[in-house]
Amino acid sequence: MSFAAEARAALGEMRAIFEPTPLMRNDHLSQKYGADIWLKREDLSPVRSYKIRGALNAMRKARAADLTQDLFVCASAGNHAQGVAFACRHFGVRGVVFMPVTTPEQKIAKTRIFGGESLRIELVGDYVEDSIRAAQEFCAREGGIFLSPFDNADVVEGQAGVAVELLEQLGAPPDMIVLPVGGGGLAAGITRYLAEAGHATDLRYVEPMGGRSLAAALEAGAPVTLDRLDSFVDGAAVARIGDLPWAALAGIPPAHVLACPEDRICATILEMLNLEGIVLEPAGALSVDILGELRNQIAGKRVVCITSGGNFDFERLPEVRERAQRHLGRKKYFILRLPQRPGALRDFLDLLGPNDDIARFEYLKKSARNFGSVLIGIETDDAANFPRLFARMDAEGLIYRDITSDETMAQFIL
């Protein structure tokens, strides 16, 4: 059978296990961007991500080929791990999941719940690549089947079911599909299916700014390993695009691969949570976050965004809010040179506007005789308040330095 036929068959097998994830028109986003925006809610699957599809399909095929095989191993930052855990319990087989030490506790706990007593979790390394190596070494010793989160033909085939499903639900191909990219399994599956099915739908591929493995591969002409990786978008922070996904993605236009800054993703997470009641993890918010950059390309068109996952650890909410406020320009940090005299702090406080709040205040140098350096964090309700505050500070002759966007200073001070 062709890839498209295999993808449809795989989806048919899954229907006995879980219902289609909803395809929902979003009025807020449609009005905001002047387009017909739909969300393919993979965050509402039984494991709150699309990863259940690839895991079920790969394990189903492995079991069909050899029913005596009952040990499956994977490495994942969380979502693929939950998919494999769910599949292990469904098929009644043993599973060992290798996860980075940095994996959010929420994803670890959910993986345990889905897998039950037959699943073992091993925390290894800081990045998913470290966990992959450990999992493959384990398989070599123990003889288990390694299920890659993206570099596996059956996994890619299973992920393609997202495209099959949304086309059935929509009734006609949309003008554009916006999808997140990590290791490339979902992107490859949807790209291949649409191409073989002959649907003329534009695709936009979205990566986190700190993990542009697909963009790097397109520039180099082959998969390359990124020197640096920001793991904040843990569901899509992959240092190297998979070899099998690359075979399907090598010909896409580089201009169709876009990147989202991590702080802006945080603002999108909060927007969707506060306005829509939709819980998205950072990777799950990528396709929505990029819409602002696509505004001119999507105006008046029907667009489907793949919200790929909703496994958000709410213990991260303070960090997400902090980063969102800085991105929106509503929170700034600066170092102020403050005179060491009675009333100096009171004079500074009088410069603040009615909606300016001190979020942090810390003396950095307490031993200076005449002046002291103070770390100030100010939060306000409108970014336009800061130019006015700085103008008042300048008029008083205060010496200060804005360090909000200084990554080096932030690492040591903030």
One Martini backbone bead per residue (centre of mass of N, CA, C, O) as a GRO file, in nm:
protein
  414
    1MET     BB    1   0.101   0.033   0.013
    2SER     BB    2   0.064   0.341   0.052
    3PHE     BB    3   0.112   0.585   0.270
    4ALA     BB    4  -0.180   0.689   0.272
    5ALA     BB    5  -0.312   0.411   0.319
    6GLU     BB    6  -0.163   0.344   0.582
    7ALA     BB    7  -0.269   0.589   0.741
    8ARG     BB    8  -0.568   0.511   0.723
    9ALA     BB    9  -0.540   0.233   0.853
   10ALA     BB   10  -0.424   0.327   1.122
   11LEU     BB   11  -0.666   0.500   1.203
   12GLY     BB   12  -0.873   0.269   1.206
   13GLU     BB   13  -0.739   0.118   1.447
   14MET     BB   14  -0.771   0.361   1.658
   15ARG     BB   15  -1.088   0.384   1.686
   16ALA     BB   16  -1.098   0.155   1.914
   17ILE     BB   17  -0.937   0.352   2.132
   18PHE     BB   18  -0.998   0.648   2.004
   19GLU     BB   19  -1.113   0.945   1.946
   20PRO     BB   20  -1.134   1.209   1.781
   21THR     BB   21  -1.000   1.499   1.762
   22PRO     BB   22  -1.078   1.811   1.771
   23LEU     BB   23  -1.225   2.052   1.540
   24MET     BB   24  -1.189   2.407   1.606
   25ARG     BB   25  -1.325   2.701   1.598
   26ASN     BB   26  -1.169   3.030   1.649
   27ASP     BB   27  -1.286   3.337   1.716
   28HIS     BB   28  -1.054   3.498   1.833
   29LEU     BB   29  -0.840   3.441   1.608
   30SER     BB   30  -1.010   3.518   1.365
   31GLN     BB   31  -1.044   3.816   1.447
   32LYS     BB   32  -0.745   3.895   1.496
   33TYR     BB   33  -0.650   3.782   1.179
   34GLY     BB   34  -0.866   3.769   0.948
   35ALA     BB   35  -0.961   3.459   0.980
   36ASP     BB   36  -1.009   3.097   0.949
   37ILE     BB   37  -0.966   2.949   1.257
   38TRP     BB   38  -0.831   2.628   1.336
   39LEU     BB   39  -0.822   2.362   1.586
   40LYS     BB   40  -0.616   2.085   1.636
   41ARG     BB   41  -0.682   1.891   1.934
   42GLU     BB   42  -0.421   1.713   2.054
   43ASP     BB   43  -0.454   1.801   2.362
   44LEU     BB   44  -0.726   1.583   2.365
   45SER     BB   45  -0.601   1.337   2.402
   46PRO     BB   46  -0.541   1.081   2.619
   47VAL     BB   47  -0.221   1.222   2.633
   48ARG     BB   48  -0.219   1.527   2.525
   49SER     BB   49  -0.118   1.409   2.237
   50TYR     BB   50  -0.009   1.284   1.921
   51LYS     BB   51   0.187   1.042   2.017
   52ILE     BB   52  -0.015   0.805   2.028
   53ARG     BB   53  -0.017   0.729   1.728
   54GLY     BB   54   0.273   0.626   1.676
   55ALA     BB   55   0.287   0.421   1.908
   56LEU     BB   56   0.051   0.238   1.827
   57ASN     BB   57   0.144   0.167   1.539
   58ALA     BB   58   0.426   0.050   1.603
   59MET     BB   59   0.331  -0.169   1.804
   60ARG     BB   60   0.130  -0.315   1.626
   61LYS     BB   61   0.338  -0.401   1.407
   62ALA     BB   62   0.536  -0.551   1.592
   63ARG     BB   63   0.328  -0.760   1.696
   64ALA     BB   64   0.250  -0.876   1.417
   65ALA     BB   65   0.545  -0.983   1.357
   66ASP     BB   66   0.590  -1.041   1.697
   67LEU     BB   67   0.436  -1.182   1.973
   68THR     BB   68   0.699  -1.232   2.164
   69GLN     BB   69   0.725  -0.933   2.184
   70ASP     BB   70   0.749  -0.750   2.523
   71LEU     BB   71   0.977  -0.513   2.465
   72PHE     BB   72   0.972  -0.157   2.514
   73VAL     BB   73   1.159   0.133   2.396
   74CYS     BB   74   1.222   0.477   2.505
   75ALA     BB   75   1.271   0.832   2.418
   76SER     BB   76   1.168   1.125   2.618
   77ALA     BB   77   1.025   1.438   2.729
   78GLY     BB   78   0.702   1.289   2.742
   79ASN     BB   79   0.490   1.237   2.509
   80HIS     BB   80   0.599   0.971   2.392
   81ALA     BB   81   0.603   0.828   2.662
   82GLN     BB   82   0.293   0.829   2.699
   83GLY     BB   83   0.226   0.676   2.443
   84VAL     BB   84   0.385   0.419   2.513
   85ALA     BB   85   0.251   0.360   2.781
   86PHE     BB   86  -0.033   0.325   2.668
   87ALA     BB   87   0.042   0.094   2.469
   88CYS     BB   88   0.147  -0.110   2.673
   89ARG     BB   89  -0.119  -0.142   2.824
   90HIS     BB   90  -0.295  -0.223   2.581
   91PHE     BB   91  -0.091  -0.479   2.494
   92GLY     BB   92   0.059  -0.610   2.745
   93VAL     BB   93   0.351  -0.476   2.788
   94ARG     BB   94   0.671  -0.393   2.826
   95GLY     BB   95   0.837  -0.088   2.964
   96VAL     BB   96   1.102   0.154   2.877
   97VAL     BB   97   1.174   0.488   2.994
   98PHE     BB   98   1.362   0.756   2.866
   99MET     BB   99   1.449   1.057   3.049
  100PRO     BB  100   1.514   1.354   3.114
  101VAL     BB  101   1.592   1.523   3.399
  102THR     BB  102   1.427   1.793   3.284
  103THR     BB  103   1.161   1.676   3.313
  104PRO     BB  104   0.861   1.731   3.394
  105GLU     BB  105   0.682   1.597   3.649
  106GLN     BB  106   0.409   1.573   3.508
  107LYS     BB  107   0.513   1.376   3.282
  108ILE     BB  108   0.615   1.154   3.464
  109ALA     BB  109   0.352   1.091   3.614
  110LYS     BB  110   0.178   1.026   3.362
  111THR     BB  111   0.348   0.790   3.261
  112ARG     BB  112   0.297   0.610   3.503
  113ILE     BB  113  -0.009   0.596   3.476
  114PHE     BB  114  -0.026   0.475   3.185
  115GLY     BB  115   0.169   0.217   3.243
  116GLY     BB  116   0.208   0.120   3.517
  117GLU     BB  117   0.366  -0.170   3.631
  118SER     BB  118   0.512  -0.229   3.336
  119LEU     BB  119   0.668   0.042   3.394
  120ARG     BB  120   0.987   0.206   3.334
  121ILE     BB  121   1.188   0.476   3.465
  122GLU     BB  122   1.459   0.669   3.314
  123LEU     BB  123   1.689   0.917   3.421
  124VAL     BB  124   1.873   1.077   3.144
  125GLY     BB  125   2.006   1.352   3.115
  126ASP     BB  126   1.939   1.677   2.964
  127TYR     BB  127   1.871   1.541   2.686
  128VAL     BB  128   1.719   1.347   2.453
  129GLU     BB  129   1.983   1.240   2.327
  130ASP     BB  130   2.081   1.100   2.587
  131SER     BB  131   1.837   0.908   2.611
  132ILE     BB  132   1.867   0.765   2.342
  133ARG     BB  133   2.139   0.633   2.392
  134ALA     BB  134   2.053   0.473   2.644
  135ALA     BB  135   1.824   0.312   2.507
  136GLN     BB  136   1.996   0.173   2.286
  137GLU     BB  137   2.187   0.027   2.483
  138PHE     BB  138   1.967  -0.135   2.623
  139CYS     BB  139   1.867  -0.289   2.371
  140ALA     BB  140   2.137  -0.431   2.311
  141ARG     BB  141   2.125  -0.596   2.582
  142GLU     BB  142   1.793  -0.686   2.603
  143GLY     BB  143   1.616  -0.688   2.316
  144GLY     BB  144   1.453  -0.453   2.254
  145ILE     BB  145   1.226  -0.220   2.120
  146PHE     BB  146   1.287   0.074   1.950
  147LEU     BB  147   1.102   0.386   1.989
  148SER     BB  148   1.102   0.643   1.816
  149PRO     BB  149   0.969   0.968   1.820
  150PHE     BB  150   1.058   1.006   1.476
  151ASP     BB  151   1.273   0.767   1.362
  152ASN     BB  152   0.997   0.614   1.237
  153ALA     BB  153   0.788   0.491   1.007
  154ASP     BB  154   0.540   0.415   1.193
  155VAL     BB  155   0.525   0.681   1.341
  156VAL     BB  156   0.480   0.866   1.100
  157GLU     BB  157   0.224   0.723   1.004
  158GLY     BB  158   0.059   0.783   1.260
  159GLN     BB  159   0.078   1.099   1.249
  160ALA     BB  160  -0.081   1.130   0.975
  161GLY     BB  161  -0.369   1.109   1.104
  162VAL     BB  162  -0.415   1.409   1.143
  163ALA     BB  163  -0.473   1.470   0.845
  164VAL     BB  164  -0.699   1.272   0.792
  165GLU     BB  165  -0.891   1.380   1.011
  166LEU     BB  166  -0.916   1.687   0.935
  167LEU     BB  167  -1.031   1.638   0.650
  168GLU     BB  168  -1.287   1.494   0.743
  169GLN     BB  169  -1.393   1.726   0.930
  170LEU     BB  170  -1.384   1.968   0.714
  171GLY     BB  171  -1.434   1.846   0.396
  172ALA     BB  172  -1.175   2.026   0.322
  173PRO     BB  173  -0.911   2.176   0.228
  174PRO     BB  174  -0.712   2.393   0.346
  175ASP     BB  175  -0.503   2.657   0.288
  176MET     BB  176  -0.369   2.602   0.582
  177ILE     BB  177  -0.099   2.449   0.771
  178VAL     BB  178   0.007   2.459   1.114
  179LEU     BB  179   0.321   2.321   1.238
  180PRO     BB  180   0.516   2.157   1.444
  181VAL     BB  181   0.880   2.123   1.520
  182GLY     BB  182   1.120   1.879   1.601
  183GLY     BB  183   1.202   1.582   1.475
  184GLY     BB  184   0.954   1.547   1.231
  185GLY     BB  185   0.714   1.340   1.235
  186LEU     BB  186   0.462   1.511   1.185
  187ALA     BB  187   0.558   1.671   0.939
  188ALA     BB  188   0.612   1.423   0.759
  189GLY     BB  189   0.331   1.294   0.765
  190ILE     BB  190   0.169   1.535   0.651
  191THR     BB  191   0.332   1.589   0.396
  192ARG     BB  192   0.300   1.310   0.263
  193TYR     BB  193  -0.004   1.288   0.259
  194LEU     BB  194  -0.075   1.542   0.094
  195ALA     BB  195   0.092   1.469  -0.154
  196GLU     BB  196  -0.048   1.187  -0.219
  197ALA     BB  197  -0.350   1.316  -0.210
  198GLY     BB  198  -0.342   1.603  -0.369
  199HIS     BB  199  -0.318   1.853  -0.175
  200ALA     BB  200  -0.345   2.216  -0.194
  201THR     BB  201  -0.159   2.286   0.081
  202ASP     BB  202  -0.030   2.492   0.287
  203LEU     BB  203   0.283   2.501   0.470
  204ARG     BB  204   0.387   2.552   0.817
  205TYR     BB  205   0.690   2.560   1.001
  206VAL     BB  206   0.748   2.532   1.363
  207GLU     BB  207   1.001   2.666   1.572
  208PRO     BB  208   1.209   2.712   1.809
  209MET     BB  209   1.461   2.932   1.846
  210GLY     BB  210   1.631   2.712   2.036
  211GLY     BB  211   1.542   2.471   1.787
  212ARG     BB  212   1.659   2.478   1.454
  213SER     BB  213   1.691   2.193   1.290
  214LEU     BB  214   1.551   2.232   1.013
  215ALA     BB  215   1.684   2.494   0.922
  216ALA     BB  216   1.974   2.381   0.937
  217ALA     BB  217   1.936   2.154   0.728
  218LEU     BB  218   1.855   2.333   0.488
  219GLU     BB  219   2.122   2.495   0.484
  220ALA     BB  220   2.315   2.227   0.466
  221GLY     BB  221   2.154   1.967   0.322
  222ALA     BB  222   2.151   1.836   0.618
  223PRO     BB  223   2.170   1.696   0.900
  224VAL     BB  224   2.226   1.868   1.209
  225THR     BB  225   2.395   1.962   1.505
  226LEU     BB  226   2.337   2.155   1.753
  227ASP     BB  227   2.523   2.345   1.972
  228ARG     BB  228   2.252   2.475   2.076
  229LEU     BB  229   1.991   2.440   2.343
  230ASP     BB  230   1.659   2.521   2.418
  231SER     BB  231   1.447   2.350   2.663
  232PHE     BB  232   1.173   2.491   2.709
  233VAL     BB  233   1.060   2.346   2.444
  234ASP     BB  234   1.051   2.024   2.511
  235GLY     BB  235   0.861   1.910   2.266
  236ALA     BB  236   1.083   2.069   2.035
  237ALA     BB  237   1.377   2.026   2.157
  238VAL     BB  238   1.588   1.947   1.888
  239ALA     BB  239   1.916   1.904   1.763
  240ARG     BB  240   1.803   1.679   1.544
  241ILE     BB  241   1.682   1.581   1.272
  242GLY     BB  242   1.542   1.330   1.136
  243ASP     BB  243   1.612   1.119   0.881
  244LEU     BB  244   1.327   1.041   0.787
  245PRO     BB  245   1.197   1.322   0.790
  246TRP     BB  246   1.401   1.453   0.596
  247ALA     BB  247   1.310   1.303   0.338
  248ALA     BB  248   1.028   1.477   0.344
  249LEU     BB  249   1.170   1.789   0.400
  250ALA     BB  250   1.406   1.875   0.199
  251GLY     BB  251   1.202   2.039  -0.022
  252ILE     BB  252   1.135   2.270   0.142
  253PRO     BB  253   1.094   2.591   0.195
  254PRO     BB  254   1.268   2.790   0.405
  255ALA     BB  255   1.038   3.016   0.432
  256HIS     BB  256   0.839   2.789   0.580
  257VAL     BB  257   1.043   2.822   0.821
  258LEU     BB  258   0.976   2.899   1.153
  259ALA     BB  259   1.018   3.119   1.449
  260CYS     BB  260   0.991   3.115   1.811
  261PRO     BB  261   1.008   3.292   2.079
  262GLU     BB  262   0.991   3.199   2.402
  263ASP     BB  263   0.852   3.452   2.529
  264ARG     BB  264   0.612   3.461   2.328
  265ILE     BB  265   0.496   3.186   2.396
  266CYS     BB  266   0.411   3.264   2.679
  267ALA     BB  267   0.197   3.471   2.592
  268THR     BB  268   0.023   3.259   2.440
  269ILE     BB  269  -0.043   3.073   2.673
  270LEU     BB  270  -0.195   3.291   2.838
  271GLU     BB  271  -0.403   3.371   2.628
  272MET     BB  272  -0.537   3.085   2.599
  273LEU     BB  273  -0.604   3.053   2.900
  274ASN     BB  274  -0.760   3.326   2.966
  275LEU     BB  275  -0.958   3.339   2.701
  276GLU     BB  276  -1.007   3.000   2.630
  277GLY     BB  277  -0.919   2.761   2.829
  278ILE     BB  278  -0.636   2.668   2.702
  279VAL     BB  279  -0.402   2.409   2.745
  280LEU     BB  280  -0.057   2.476   2.671
  281GLU     BB  281   0.224   2.387   2.572
  282PRO     BB  282   0.487   2.517   2.419
  283ALA     BB  283   0.462   2.331   2.163
  284GLY     BB  284   0.143   2.373   2.137
  285ALA     BB  285   0.183   2.702   2.072
  286LEU     BB  286   0.333   2.750   1.801
  287SER     BB  287   0.100   2.773   1.581
  288VAL     BB  288  -0.024   3.029   1.720
  289ASP     BB  289   0.219   3.225   1.761
  290ILE     BB  290   0.278   3.269   1.437
  291LEU     BB  291   0.030   3.432   1.322
  292GLY     BB  292   0.141   3.722   1.325
  293GLU     BB  293   0.352   3.661   1.086
  294LEU     BB  294   0.094   3.555   0.890
  295ARG     BB  295  -0.125   3.768   0.841
  296ASN     BB  296  -0.089   3.833   0.526
  297GLN     BB  297  -0.125   3.516   0.435
  298ILE     BB  298  -0.427   3.458   0.596
  299ALA     BB  299  -0.617   3.650   0.492
  300GLY     BB  300  -0.932   3.502   0.439
  301LYS     BB  301  -0.843   3.220   0.542
  302ARG     BB  302  -0.809   2.875   0.591
  303VAL     BB  303  -0.685   2.764   0.914
  304VAL     BB  304  -0.472   2.511   1.057
  305CYS     BB  305  -0.388   2.437   1.392
  306ILE     BB  306  -0.153   2.247   1.565
  307THR     BB  307  -0.225   2.137   1.888
  308SER     BB  308   0.004   1.908   2.014
  309GLY     BB  309  -0.005   2.004   2.336
  310GLY     BB  310  -0.112   1.981   2.714
  311ASN     BB  311   0.160   1.928   2.901
  312PHE     BB  312   0.130   2.132   3.165
  313ASP     BB  313   0.327   2.269   3.417
  314PHE     BB  314   0.213   2.476   3.673
  315GLU     BB  315   0.497   2.533   3.803
  316ARG     BB  316   0.571   2.720   3.538
  317LEU     BB  317   0.391   2.977   3.549
  318PRO     BB  318   0.578   3.197   3.665
  319GLU     BB  319   0.780   3.186   3.428
  320VAL     BB  320   0.581   3.244   3.202
  321ARG     BB  321   0.489   3.518   3.306
  322GLU     BB  322   0.762   3.657   3.315
  323ARG     BB  323   0.828   3.624   3.008
  324ALA     BB  324   0.574   3.761   2.902
  325GLN     BB  325   0.614   4.042   3.031
  326ARG     BB  326   0.880   4.102   2.890
  327HIS     BB  327   0.780   4.078   2.599
  328LEU     BB  328   0.543   4.303   2.645
  329GLY     BB  329   0.689   4.536   2.827
  330ARG     BB  330   0.583   4.509   3.155
  331LYS     BB  331   0.888   4.420   3.231
  332LYS     BB  332   1.169   4.546   3.424
  333TYR     BB  333   1.528   4.565   3.449
  334PHE     BB  334   1.747   4.759   3.670
  335ILE     BB  335   2.033   4.955   3.738
  336LEU     BB  336   2.075   5.163   4.022
  337ARG     BB  337   2.210   5.477   4.121
  338LEU     BB  338   2.205   5.534   4.467
  339PRO     BB  339   2.190   5.743   4.709
  340GLN     BB  340   2.340   5.761   5.044
  341ARG     BB  341   2.046   5.882   5.170
  342PRO     BB  342   1.801   6.023   5.312
  343GLY     BB  343   1.521   5.976   5.086
  344ALA     BB  344   1.607   5.843   4.813
  345LEU     BB  345   1.388   5.625   4.784
  346ARG     BB  346   1.147   5.816   4.799
  347ASP     BB  347   1.216   5.975   4.543
  348PHE     BB  348   1.185   5.733   4.353
  349LEU     BB  349   0.892   5.651   4.418
  350ASP     BB  350   0.770   5.927   4.310
  351LEU     BB  351   0.825   5.840   3.997
  352LEU     BB  352   0.605   5.658   3.999
  353GLY     BB  353   0.337   5.528   3.877
  354PRO     BB  354   0.015   5.410   3.948
  355ASN     BB  355   0.104   5.119   3.771
  356ASP     BB  356   0.376   5.092   3.931
  357ASP     BB  357   0.564   4.805   4.033
  358ILE     BB  358   0.755   4.646   4.271
  359ALA     BB  359   0.917   4.323   4.220
  360ARG     BB  360   1.221   4.429   4.281
  361PHE     BB  361   1.468   4.466   4.560
  362GLU     BB  362   1.836   4.513   4.548
  363TYR     BB  363   2.132   4.526   4.693
  364LEU     BB  364   2.466   4.509   4.555
  365LYS     BB  365   2.596   4.765   4.721
  366LYS     BB  366   2.655   4.834   5.075
  367SER     BB  367   2.961   4.981   5.111
  368ALA     BB  368   2.908   5.241   4.998
  369ARG     BB  369   2.920   5.576   5.083
  370ASN     BB  370   2.744   5.743   4.846
  371PHE     BB  371   2.677   5.482   4.664
  372GLY     BB  372   2.431   5.247   4.525
  373SER     BB  373   2.348   4.937   4.393
  374VAL     BB  374   2.032   4.863   4.231
  375LEU     BB  375   1.789   4.620   4.196
  376ILE     BB  376   1.519   4.663   3.961
  377GLY     BB  377   1.168   4.569   3.951
  378ILE     BB  378   0.921   4.648   3.701
  379GLU     BB  379   0.560   4.655   3.697
  380THR     BB  380   0.305   4.686   3.442
  381ASP     BB  381   0.012   4.753   3.225
  382ASP     BB  382   0.206   4.933   3.025
  383ALA     BB  383   0.466   4.981   2.814
  384ALA     BB  384   0.433   5.304   2.796
  385ASN     BB  385   0.535   5.367   3.094
  386PHE     BB  386   0.849   5.354   3.068
  387PRO     BB  387   0.930   5.609   2.911
  388ARG     BB  388   0.815   5.796   3.133
  389LEU     BB  389   0.992   5.698   3.363
  390PHE     BB  390   1.270   5.754   3.229
  391ALA     BB  391   1.224   6.056   3.196
  392ARG     BB  392   1.210   6.119   3.500
  393MET     BB  393   1.490   6.006   3.569
  394ASP     BB  394   1.651   6.191   3.382
  395ALA     BB  395   1.557   6.460   3.511
  396GLU     BB  396   1.703   6.366   3.796
  397GLY     BB  397   1.990   6.223   3.717
  398LEU     BB  398   1.977   5.928   3.689
  399ILE     BB  399   2.154   5.619   3.709
  400TYR     BB  400   2.103   5.364   3.454
  401ARG     BB  401   2.032   5.004   3.361
  402ASP     BB  402   1.904   4.805   3.117
  403ILE     BB  403   1.869   4.427   3.169
  404THR     BB  404   1.637   4.260   3.039
  405SER     BB  405   1.813   4.166   2.756
  406ASP     BB  406   2.056   4.059   2.933
  407GLU     BB  407   2.166   3.746   2.947
  408THR     BB  408   2.417   3.759   3.127
  409MET     BB  409   2.292   3.912   3.363
  410ALA     BB  410   2.051   3.722   3.413
  411GLN     BB  411   2.214   3.468   3.502
  412PHE     BB  412   2.334   3.626   3.773
  413ILE     BB  413   2.064   3.798   3.882
  414LEU     BB  414   1.757   3.696   3.794
   0.00000   0.00000   0.00000
